[in-house]
Amino acid sequence: MTATLTISVLPDAPQLGRAAAEYFLRVAALGTPRRPVWVALSGGSTPRLLYAALRESEGDRRQLRSAVRYYFADERAVSPDSEDSNYHLAHREFFEPLAIDPSAVARMRGECTDLNGEATRYGAELESGALNSPHNSRLRPMDLVVLGMGNDGHTASIFPGDPTALGLHKPVYAVTIAQKISRRLTLSRDYLCRAERVLFMASGEEKAETIRRVLQPVPGEPELPAAMIHGSETIWLLDAAAARQLDAGDRRITHGDGTKPA
Ligand code: 6PG
């Protein structure tokens, strides 16, 4: 099957959140209690739009409780009750309000002193047991990865200039980067790119220039991490402010909710 990339522009941030939630619910509907869909969540502020829309959705949310297994695309080296923890955000704004059973959540243990050991342990959580072609690996790919993008073009905790998570040896890496919280865990580029679906969410004018560089790079511009990640289906959900610098003639752009999963 050919990989697809769609850019869907919504008028504002709340509508972006609602489009993400509708997509999320459609993917969740593909799961069953015996074979839940695997979804990886991110941190930062953008997931709050998704979580708020899921809390308010009138769609059928039972699948979220019975047919989804939740993972994380990255985590900061903090305790799970820290305001900086990606798990903490998801727990407070999504898992707890929607009564998601803790047994359906596989969190990265950012509090571990041995982060490399935790990366190895989490990698084992991504194994399905069966040997999966075409990658010749026991890793089960994600059905959906929800990602944000930083102003510098990072995504998950794959930062410009840091090659660690571009490695091919492991699905999860511990990285050290020049950020307030410098130690983090992240899914690798290679593992993220095996995903069935990748949903990027970006909101706000301060992202507009980087969005243009990621989605419409000009020759000579270095490839940013967010441009390196794509699944079989990749959807960029942007609000109008984040899309402001895109060339509107780009045929991949749709306005409104063009996010039906393949
Ligand atoms: C993290 C992330 C990170 C995030 C971007 C965008 O833990 O920080 O997973 O990759 O998605 O920094 O963050 P915003 O949503 O706050 O813009």
py3Dmol code that shows the C-alpha trace and the ligand (Angstrom):
import py3Dmol

protein = """\
ATOM      1  CA  MET A   1       0.000   0.000   0.000  1.00  0.00           C
ATOM      2  CA  THR A   2       1.328   3.477  -0.815  1.00  0.00           C
ATOM      3  CA  ALA A   3       1.992   5.798   2.098  1.00  0.00           C
ATOM      4  CA  THR A   4      -0.236   8.870   2.191  1.00  0.00           C
ATOM      5  CA  LEU A   5       0.246  12.315   3.714  1.00  0.00           C
ATOM      6  CA  THR A   6      -2.640  14.700   4.252  1.00  0.00           C
ATOM      7  CA  ILE A   7      -2.576  18.218   5.676  1.00  0.00           C
ATOM      8  CA  SER A   8      -5.882  19.150   7.232  1.00  0.00           C
ATOM      9  CA  VAL A   9      -6.366  22.787   8.224  1.00  0.00           C
ATOM     10  CA  LEU A  10      -8.960  23.628  10.875  1.00  0.00           C
ATOM     11  CA  PRO A  11     -10.095  27.178  11.672  1.00  0.00           C
ATOM     12  CA  ASP A  12      -8.893  27.197  15.284  1.00  0.00           C
ATOM     13  CA  ALA A  13      -7.376  25.149  18.109  1.00  0.00           C
ATOM     14  CA  PRO A  14     -10.631  23.757  19.603  1.00  0.00           C
ATOM     15  CA  GLN A  15     -11.732  22.553  16.169  1.00  0.00           C
ATOM     16  CA  LEU A  16      -8.299  20.999  15.685  1.00  0.00           C
ATOM     17  CA  GLY A  17      -8.841  19.153  18.969  1.00  0.00           C
ATOM     18  CA  ARG A  18     -12.266  17.941  17.859  1.00  0.00           C
ATOM     19  CA  ALA A  19     -10.931  16.697  14.513  1.00  0.00           C
ATOM     20  CA  ALA A  20      -8.168  14.837  16.361  1.00  0.00           C
ATOM     21  CA  ALA A  21     -10.697  13.299  18.760  1.00  0.00           C
ATOM     22  CA  GLU A  22     -12.950  12.135  15.917  1.00  0.00           C
ATOM     23  CA  TYR A  23      -9.990  10.512  14.212  1.00  0.00           C
ATOM     24  CA  PHE A  24      -8.862   8.945  17.484  1.00  0.00           C
ATOM     25  CA  LEU A  25     -12.332   7.473  18.067  1.00  0.00           C
ATOM     26  CA  ARG A  26     -12.450   6.079  14.530  1.00  0.00           C
ATOM     27  CA  VAL A  27      -9.132   4.313  15.082  1.00  0.00           C
ATOM     28  CA  ALA A  28     -10.290   3.062  18.505  1.00  0.00           C
ATOM     29  CA  ALA A  29     -13.344   1.556  16.780  1.00  0.00           C
ATOM     30  CA  LEU A  30     -10.987  -0.782  14.893  1.00  0.00           C
ATOM     31  CA  GLY A  31      -9.908  -2.473  18.154  1.00  0.00           C
ATOM     32  CA  THR A  32     -11.480  -5.335  20.064  1.00  0.00           C
ATOM     33  CA  PRO A  33     -10.969  -6.434  23.662  1.00  0.00           C
ATOM     34  CA  ARG A  34      -8.995  -9.435  22.329  1.00  0.00           C
ATOM     35  CA  ARG A  35      -6.913  -7.348  19.959  1.00  0.00           C
ATOM     36  CA  PRO A  36      -6.823  -3.765  21.189  1.00  0.00           C
ATOM     37  CA  VAL A  37      -5.387  -1.065  18.942  1.00  0.00           C
ATOM     38  CA  TRP A  38      -2.059   0.284  20.145  1.00  0.00           C
ATOM     39  CA  VAL A  39      -1.848   4.055  20.462  1.00  0.00           C
ATOM     40  CA  ALA A  40       1.164   6.148  21.520  1.00  0.00           C
ATOM     41  CA  LEU A  41       0.552   9.543  23.147  1.00  0.00           C
ATOM     42  CA  SER A  42       2.854  12.572  23.427  1.00  0.00           C
ATOM     43  CA  GLY A  43       3.415  15.418  25.847  1.00  0.00           C
ATOM     44  CA  GLY A  44       3.520  19.193  25.513  1.00  0.00           C
ATOM     45  CA  SER A  45       0.428  21.346  25.343  1.00  0.00           C
ATOM     46  CA  THR A  46      -1.209  20.192  22.093  1.00  0.00           C
ATOM     47  CA  PRO A  47      -2.504  16.846  23.464  1.00  0.00           C
ATOM     48  CA  ARG A  48      -4.654  18.864  25.864  1.00  0.00           C
ATOM     49  CA  LEU A  49      -6.781  19.863  22.872  1.00  0.00           C
ATOM     50  CA  LEU A  50      -7.300  16.197  22.053  1.00  0.00           C
ATOM     51  CA  TYR A  51      -7.984  15.182  25.652  1.00  0.00           C
ATOM     52  CA  ALA A  52     -10.493  18.024  26.134  1.00  0.00           C
ATOM     53  CA  ALA A  53     -12.310  17.062  22.946  1.00  0.00           C
ATOM     54  CA  LEU A  54     -12.400  13.384  23.982  1.00  0.00           C
ATOM     55  CA  ARG A  55     -13.851  14.351  27.359  1.00  0.00           C
ATOM     56  CA  GLU A  56     -16.533  16.407  25.666  1.00  0.00           C
ATOM     57  CA  SER A  57     -17.186  14.094  22.718  1.00  0.00           C
ATOM     58  CA  GLU A  58     -20.664  12.756  22.118  1.00  0.00           C
ATOM     59  CA  GLY A  59     -19.136   9.864  20.159  1.00  0.00           C
ATOM     60  CA  ASP A  60     -19.009   6.312  21.483  1.00  0.00           C
ATOM     61  CA  ARG A  61     -16.161   6.335  24.004  1.00  0.00           C
ATOM     62  CA  ARG A  62     -16.639   2.777  25.297  1.00  0.00           C
ATOM     63  CA  GLN A  63     -14.022   1.558  22.831  1.00  0.00           C
ATOM     64  CA  LEU A  64     -11.471   3.794  24.547  1.00  0.00           C
ATOM     65  CA  ARG A  65     -11.945   1.709  27.693  1.00  0.00           C
ATOM     66  CA  SER A  66     -12.166  -1.744  26.177  1.00  0.00           C
ATOM     67  CA  ALA A  67     -10.289  -1.825  22.886  1.00  0.00           C
ATOM     68  CA  VAL A  68      -7.213   0.422  23.136  1.00  0.00           C
ATOM     69  CA  ARG A  69      -3.817  -0.088  24.743  1.00  0.00           C
ATOM     70  CA  TYR A  70      -2.044   3.168  25.555  1.00  0.00           C
ATOM     71  CA  TYR A  71       1.696   3.787  25.165  1.00  0.00           C
ATOM     72  CA  PHE A  72       3.840   6.911  25.110  1.00  0.00           C
ATOM     73  CA  ALA A  73       5.939   8.347  22.298  1.00  0.00           C
ATOM     74  CA  ASP A  74       8.235  10.001  24.838  1.00  0.00           C
ATOM     75  CA  GLU A  75       8.634  10.875  28.492  1.00  0.00           C
ATOM     76  CA  ARG A  76      10.710  13.248  30.579  1.00  0.00           C
ATOM     77  CA  ALA A  77      12.980  11.973  33.391  1.00  0.00           C
ATOM     78  CA  VAL A  78      10.591  13.000  36.165  1.00  0.00           C
ATOM     79  CA  SER A  79       8.258  11.203  38.545  1.00  0.00           C
ATOM     80  CA  PRO A  80       4.788  10.239  37.277  1.00  0.00           C
ATOM     81  CA  ASP A  81       3.132  12.834  39.499  1.00  0.00           C
ATOM     82  CA  SER A  82       5.279  15.715  38.212  1.00  0.00           C
ATOM     83  CA  GLU A  83       3.583  18.502  36.241  1.00  0.00           C
ATOM     84  CA  ASP A  84       6.277  17.858  33.610  1.00  0.00           C
ATOM     85  CA  SER A  85       5.368  14.193  33.162  1.00  0.00           C
ATOM     86  CA  ASN A  86       3.629  13.280  29.899  1.00  0.00           C
ATOM     87  CA  TYR A  87       1.952  10.400  31.724  1.00  0.00           C
ATOM     88  CA  HIS A  88       0.706  12.772  34.419  1.00  0.00           C
ATOM     89  CA  LEU A  89      -0.929  14.997  31.812  1.00  0.00           C
ATOM     90  CA  ALA A  90      -2.629  12.055  30.102  1.00  0.00           C
ATOM     91  CA  HIS A  91      -3.679  10.596  33.447  1.00  0.00           C
ATOM     92  CA  ARG A  92      -5.209  13.835  34.736  1.00  0.00           C
ATOM     93  CA  GLU A  93      -6.882  14.991  31.540  1.00  0.00           C
ATOM     94  CA  PHE A  94      -7.781  11.712  29.841  1.00  0.00           C
ATOM     95  CA  PHE A  95      -7.328   8.388  31.660  1.00  0.00           C
ATOM     96  CA  GLU A  96      -8.888   9.432  34.942  1.00  0.00           C
ATOM     97  CA  PRO A  97     -11.853  11.471  33.622  1.00  0.00           C
ATOM     98  CA  LEU A  98     -12.730   8.750  31.104  1.00  0.00           C
ATOM     99  CA  ALA A  99     -12.169   5.877  33.545  1.00  0.00           C
ATOM    100  CA  ILE A 100      -9.465   4.167  31.479  1.00  0.00           C
ATOM    101  CA  ASP A 101      -8.277   1.113  33.403  1.00  0.00           C
ATOM    102  CA  PRO A 102      -4.638   1.493  34.561  1.00  0.00           C
ATOM    103  CA  SER A 103      -3.926  -1.991  33.168  1.00  0.00           C
ATOM    104  CA  ALA A 104      -4.497  -0.586  29.650  1.00  0.00           C
ATOM    105  CA  VAL A 105      -1.716   1.984  30.101  1.00  0.00           C
ATOM    106  CA  ALA A 106       1.966   1.230  29.520  1.00  0.00           C
ATOM    107  CA  ARG A 107       3.834   4.233  30.809  1.00  0.00           C
ATOM    108  CA  MET A 108       7.521   4.987  30.392  1.00  0.00           C
ATOM    109  CA  ARG A 109       9.052   5.126  33.875  1.00  0.00           C
ATOM    110  CA  GLY A 110      10.730   8.506  33.731  1.00  0.00           C
ATOM    111  CA  GLU A 111      11.610   8.267  37.410  1.00  0.00           C
ATOM    112  CA  CYS A 112      14.076   5.397  36.845  1.00  0.00           C
ATOM    113  CA  THR A 113      17.669   6.268  37.655  1.00  0.00           C
ATOM    114  CA  ASP A 114      18.794   3.818  34.950  1.00  0.00           C
ATOM    115  CA  LEU A 115      17.053   5.342  31.929  1.00  0.00           C
ATOM    116  CA  ASN A 116      18.915   3.103  29.473  1.00  0.00           C
ATOM    117  CA  GLY A 117      17.611   0.089  31.372  1.00  0.00           C
ATOM    118  CA  GLU A 118      14.100   1.555  31.251  1.00  0.00           C
ATOM    119  CA  ALA A 119      14.443   2.081  27.483  1.00  0.00           C
ATOM    120  CA  THR A 120      15.249  -1.626  27.127  1.00  0.00           C
ATOM    121  CA  ARG A 121      12.354  -2.633  29.386  1.00  0.00           C
ATOM    122  CA  TYR A 122       9.881  -0.455  27.471  1.00  0.00           C
ATOM    123  CA  GLY A 123      11.174  -1.842  24.179  1.00  0.00           C
ATOM    124  CA  ALA A 124      10.187  -5.315  25.375  1.00  0.00           C
ATOM    125  CA  GLU A 125       6.647  -4.007  25.991  1.00  0.00           C
ATOM    126  CA  LEU A 126       6.445  -3.274  22.275  1.00  0.00           C
ATOM    127  CA  GLU A 127       6.983  -6.886  21.284  1.00  0.00           C
ATOM    128  CA  SER A 128       3.960  -8.804  20.092  1.00  0.00           C
ATOM    129  CA  GLY A 129       5.586 -12.213  20.371  1.00  0.00           C
ATOM    130  CA  ALA A 130       5.039 -12.993  16.692  1.00  0.00           C
ATOM    131  CA  LEU A 131       7.679 -12.412  14.063  1.00  0.00           C
ATOM    132  CA  ASN A 132       6.398  -9.562  11.941  1.00  0.00           C
ATOM    133  CA  SER A 133       7.399  -9.210   8.338  1.00  0.00           C
ATOM    134  CA  PRO A 134       8.413  -7.040   6.493  1.00  0.00           C
ATOM    135  CA  HIS A 135      10.577  -5.731   9.318  1.00  0.00           C
ATOM    136  CA  ASN A 136      11.706  -9.165  10.479  1.00  0.00           C
ATOM    137  CA  SER A 137      11.137  -8.155  14.060  1.00  0.00           C
ATOM    138  CA  ARG A 138       9.011  -9.171  16.999  1.00  0.00           C
ATOM    139  CA  LEU A 139       8.005  -5.555  17.523  1.00  0.00           C
ATOM    140  CA  ARG A 140       4.359  -4.787  16.970  1.00  0.00           C
ATOM    141  CA  PRO A 141       3.993  -1.418  15.232  1.00  0.00           C
ATOM    142  CA  MET A 142       1.670   1.203  16.690  1.00  0.00           C
ATOM    143  CA  ASP A 143      -1.774   1.479  15.102  1.00  0.00           C
ATOM    144  CA  LEU A 144      -1.692   5.203  15.853  1.00  0.00           C
ATOM    145  CA  VAL A 145       0.963   7.609  17.082  1.00  0.00           C
ATOM    146  CA  VAL A 146      -0.174  11.075  18.154  1.00  0.00           C
ATOM    147  CA  LEU A 147       2.674  13.576  17.898  1.00  0.00           C
ATOM    148  CA  GLY A 148       3.256  17.280  18.438  1.00  0.00           C
ATOM    149  CA  MET A 149       6.045  19.423  17.035  1.00  0.00           C
ATOM    150  CA  GLY A 150       8.249  21.910  18.868  1.00  0.00           C
ATOM    151  CA  ASN A 151       9.177  25.284  17.386  1.00  0.00           C
ATOM    152  CA  ASP A 152      12.614  23.834  16.572  1.00  0.00           C
ATOM    153  CA  GLY A 153      11.074  20.947  14.607  1.00  0.00           C
ATOM    154  CA  HIS A 154      11.548  18.255  17.268  1.00  0.00           C
ATOM    155  CA  THR A 155       8.942  15.594  17.684  1.00  0.00           C
ATOM    156  CA  ALA A 156       8.567  13.006  20.462  1.00  0.00           C
ATOM    157  CA  SER A 157      12.032  13.546  22.012  1.00  0.00           C
ATOM    158  CA  ILE A 158      13.883  13.404  18.711  1.00  0.00           C
ATOM    159  CA  PHE A 159      15.653  16.759  18.604  1.00  0.00           C
ATOM    160  CA  PRO A 160      17.520  18.460  15.736  1.00  0.00           C
ATOM    161  CA  GLY A 161      21.215  17.609  15.900  1.00  0.00           C
ATOM    162  CA  ASP A 162      20.799  14.632  18.248  1.00  0.00           C
ATOM    163  CA  PRO A 163      21.282  11.403  16.311  1.00  0.00           C
ATOM    164  CA  THR A 164      20.615   9.053  19.267  1.00  0.00           C
ATOM    165  CA  ALA A 165      17.005   8.186  18.457  1.00  0.00           C
ATOM    166  CA  LEU A 166      17.824   7.856  14.751  1.00  0.00           C
ATOM    167  CA  GLY A 167      19.663   4.647  15.677  1.00  0.00           C
ATOM    168  CA  LEU A 168      18.350   1.354  14.359  1.00  0.00           C
ATOM    169  CA  HIS A 169      19.280  -0.905  17.253  1.00  0.00           C
ATOM    170  CA  LYS A 170      16.449  -0.240  19.658  1.00  0.00           C
ATOM    171  CA  PRO A 171      12.810   0.925  19.492  1.00  0.00           C
ATOM    172  CA  VAL A 172      13.281   3.142  22.575  1.00  0.00           C
ATOM    173  CA  TYR A 173      16.238   5.365  23.458  1.00  0.00           C
ATOM    174  CA  ALA A 174      17.279   7.433  26.459  1.00  0.00           C
ATOM    175  CA  VAL A 175      18.442  10.828  25.173  1.00  0.00           C
ATOM    176  CA  THR A 176      20.179  13.848  26.685  1.00  0.00           C
ATOM    177  CA  ILE A 177      19.262  17.147  25.088  1.00  0.00           C
ATOM    178  CA  ALA A 178      19.739  20.855  25.774  1.00  0.00           C
ATOM    179  CA  GLN A 179      16.285  21.465  27.253  1.00  0.00           C
ATOM    180  CA  LYS A 180      14.989  22.326  30.706  1.00  0.00           C
ATOM    181  CA  ILE A 181      14.447  18.628  31.320  1.00  0.00           C
ATOM    182  CA  SER A 182      17.489  17.255  29.585  1.00  0.00           C
ATOM    183  CA  ARG A 183      17.044  13.509  30.146  1.00  0.00           C
ATOM    184  CA  ARG A 184      14.196  11.834  28.289  1.00  0.00           C
ATOM    185  CA  LEU A 185      12.982   8.569  26.826  1.00  0.00           C
ATOM    186  CA  THR A 186      11.701   8.428  23.269  1.00  0.00           C
ATOM    187  CA  LEU A 187      10.488   5.953  20.685  1.00  0.00           C
ATOM    188  CA  SER A 188      13.021   5.775  17.856  1.00  0.00           C
ATOM    189  CA  ARG A 189      12.485   7.214  14.395  1.00  0.00           C
ATOM    190  CA  ASP A 190      12.595   3.739  12.893  1.00  0.00           C
ATOM    191  CA  TYR A 191       9.958   2.349  15.247  1.00  0.00           C
ATOM    192  CA  LEU A 192       7.694   5.404  14.877  1.00  0.00           C
ATOM    193  CA  CYS A 193       7.887   5.072  11.093  1.00  0.00           C
ATOM    194  CA  ARG A 194       6.530   1.530  11.266  1.00  0.00           C
ATOM    195  CA  ALA A 195       3.217   2.905  12.589  1.00  0.00           C
ATOM    196  CA  GLU A 196       0.054   2.357  10.635  1.00  0.00           C
ATOM    197  CA  ARG A 197      -1.062   5.942  11.301  1.00  0.00           C
ATOM    198  CA  VAL A 198       0.770   9.048  12.470  1.00  0.00           C
ATOM    199  CA  LEU A 199      -1.310  12.024  13.549  1.00  0.00           C
ATOM    200  CA  PHE A 200       0.586  15.283  14.040  1.00  0.00           C
ATOM    201  CA  MET A 201      -1.137  18.153  15.811  1.00  0.00           C
ATOM    202  CA  ALA A 202       0.236  21.705  15.661  1.00  0.00           C
ATOM    203  CA  SER A 203      -1.399  24.928  16.709  1.00  0.00           C
ATOM    204  CA  GLY A 204      -0.424  28.597  16.769  1.00  0.00           C
ATOM    205  CA  GLU A 205       1.387  31.129  14.626  1.00  0.00           C
ATOM    206  CA  GLU A 206       4.734  30.567  16.381  1.00  0.00           C
ATOM    207  CA  LYS A 207       4.809  27.130  14.692  1.00  0.00           C
ATOM    208  CA  ALA A 208       4.049  28.479  11.197  1.00  0.00           C
ATOM    209  CA  GLU A 209       7.616  28.903   9.922  1.00  0.00           C
ATOM    210  CA  THR A 210       8.700  25.468  11.176  1.00  0.00           C
ATOM    211  CA  ILE A 211       5.563  23.868   9.737  1.00  0.00           C
ATOM    212  CA  ARG A 212       6.499  25.371   6.376  1.00  0.00           C
ATOM    213  CA  ARG A 213      10.054  24.015   6.707  1.00  0.00           C
ATOM    214  CA  VAL A 214       8.782  20.549   7.614  1.00  0.00           C
ATOM    215  CA  LEU A 215       6.010  20.260   5.030  1.00  0.00           C
ATOM    216  CA  GLN A 216       7.315  22.441   2.204  1.00  0.00           C
ATOM    217  CA  PRO A 217      11.116  22.513   2.607  1.00  0.00           C
ATOM    218  CA  VAL A 218      13.170  24.433   0.106  1.00  0.00           C
ATOM    219  CA  PRO A 219      16.406  22.930  -1.256  1.00  0.00           C
ATOM    220  CA  GLY A 220      19.277  23.330   1.170  1.00  0.00           C
ATOM    221  CA  GLU A 221      17.173  23.387   4.338  1.00  0.00           C
ATOM    222  CA  PRO A 222      18.196  20.625   6.751  1.00  0.00           C
ATOM    223  CA  GLU A 223      15.571  17.941   7.352  1.00  0.00           C
ATOM    224  CA  LEU A 224      13.927  18.452  10.737  1.00  0.00           C
ATOM    225  CA  PRO A 225      12.938  15.494  12.946  1.00  0.00           C
ATOM    226  CA  ALA A 226       9.207  16.085  12.436  1.00  0.00           C
ATOM    227  CA  ALA A 227       9.761  15.689   8.683  1.00  0.00           C
ATOM    228  CA  MET A 228      11.414  12.300   9.241  1.00  0.00           C
ATOM    229  CA  ILE A 229       8.389  10.638  10.807  1.00  0.00           C
ATOM    230  CA  HIS A 230       5.630   9.183   8.710  1.00  0.00           C
ATOM    231  CA  GLY A 231       3.391   6.142   8.977  1.00  0.00           C
ATOM    232  CA  SER A 232       1.477   4.244   6.291  1.00  0.00           C
ATOM    233  CA  GLU A 233      -0.975   7.097   6.729  1.00  0.00           C
ATOM    234  CA  THR A 234       0.273  10.461   7.994  1.00  0.00           C
ATOM    235  CA  ILE A 235      -2.076  13.291   8.842  1.00  0.00           C
ATOM    236  CA  TRP A 236      -1.021  16.779   9.844  1.00  0.00           C
ATOM    237  CA  LEU A 237      -3.807  18.529  11.693  1.00  0.00           C
ATOM    238  CA  LEU A 238      -3.096  22.258  11.833  1.00  0.00           C
ATOM    239  CA  ASP A 239      -5.047  25.255  12.909  1.00  0.00           C
ATOM    240  CA  ALA A 240      -5.169  28.178  10.485  1.00  0.00           C
ATOM    241  CA  ALA A 241      -2.461  30.082  12.403  1.00  0.00           C
ATOM    242  CA  ALA A 242       0.032  27.200  12.187  1.00  0.00           C
ATOM    243  CA  ALA A 243      -0.746  26.754   8.480  1.00  0.00           C
ATOM    244  CA  ARG A 244      -0.299  30.450   7.692  1.00  0.00           C
ATOM    245  CA  GLN A 245       3.018  30.127   5.845  1.00  0.00           C
ATOM    246  CA  LEU A 246       2.117  27.087   3.751  1.00  0.00           C
ATOM    247  CA  ASP A 247       1.739  27.455   0.014  1.00  0.00           C
ATOM    248  CA  ALA A 248      -2.027  27.057  -0.357  1.00  0.00           C
ATOM    249  CA  GLY A 249      -1.543  25.474  -3.778  1.00  0.00           C
ATOM    250  CA  ASP A 250      -0.209  22.306  -2.109  1.00  0.00           C
ATOM    251  CA  ARG A 251      -2.608  19.563  -3.259  1.00  0.00           C
ATOM    252  CA  ARG A 252      -2.175  17.651   0.021  1.00  0.00           C
ATOM    253  CA  ILE A 253      -4.013  20.422   1.888  1.00  0.00           C
ATOM    254  CA  THR A 254      -7.683  20.013   2.745  1.00  0.00           C
ATOM    255  CA  HIS A 255      -9.752  22.434   4.767  1.00  0.00           C
ATOM    256  CA  GLY A 256     -11.955  21.025   7.468  1.00  0.00           C
ATOM    257  CA  ASP A 257     -11.895  17.454   8.664  1.00  0.00           C
ATOM    258  CA  GLY A 258     -10.427  15.232   5.964  1.00  0.00           C
ATOM    259  CA  THR A 259      -9.181  12.647   8.417  1.00  0.00           C
ATOM    260  CA  LYS A 260     -10.961   9.368   7.679  1.00  0.00           C
ATOM    261  CA  PRO A 261      -8.522   6.552   8.478  1.00  0.00           C
ATOM    262  CA  ALA A 262      -7.561   4.156   5.686  1.00  0.00           C
TER     263      ALA A 262
END
"""
ligand_1 = """\
17
6PG
C 7.312 16.453 24.896
C 6.773 16.077 23.579
C 7.147 16.965 22.455
C 5.949 17.847 22.118
C 6.377 19.066 21.344
C 5.234 19.997 21.051
O 7.322 15.619 25.775
O 7.691 17.613 25.061
O 6.245 14.899 23.371
O 7.642 16.344 21.327
O 5.012 17.116 21.396
O 7.348 19.753 22.102
O 4.814 20.550 22.238
P 3.569 21.517 22.310
O 2.374 20.662 22.095
O 3.642 22.071 23.707
O 3.741 22.539 21.268
"""
view = py3Dmol.view(width=600, height=400)
view.addModel(protein, "pdb")
view.setStyle({"model": 0}, {"cartoon": {"style": "trace"}})
view.addModel(ligand_1, "xyz")
view.setStyle({"model": 1}, {"stick": {}})
view.zoomTo()
view.show()
